[in-house]
């Protein structure tokens, strides 16, 4: 009932952890039927909860936050070639802005996902070109940019994308803090 335990699930995998009131809660490890590690991290009432690492059969690893058994919150997927994708997951699907890095940890693109599907990708070499073009050459240019920012959130978005290399949602901006 309570203490260290090993549970074989109805799905065919084994869970090793700490039982509390007949459920596993706390640090745990889940193994596939062939004995390979499937999940290592926190659980709450037999579901992934909090931080953990999930491994797939095709050598893809997810490190991040879980809620109620699903990926939920910030996370990172590492592929077999050591390239990786960082972003935010909502109900087990990547959502919003994400960054993709090659195996040498060099960012190669910014991506936007909706409901787990990539909607847009901007390569970092395109961002670098925009970075050069967006740098003001005089204080007059800066004043013009500031006026445009105050009037139009889309201009703010364009300037920030070009200067910082990040994709921002226009919801990020407000009239109070332009």
Secondary structure, 3 states (H helix, E strand, C coil): CCEEEEEECCCCCEEEEEEECCEECEEEEEECCCCCEEEEEEEECCEEEEEEEEECCCCCEEEEEEECCEEEEEEEEECCCCCEEEEEEECCEEEEEEEEECCCCCEEEEEEEECCEEEEEEEHHHHHHHHHHHCCCCHHHHHHHHHHHHHCHHHHHHHHHHHHCCCCCHHHCCCCCC
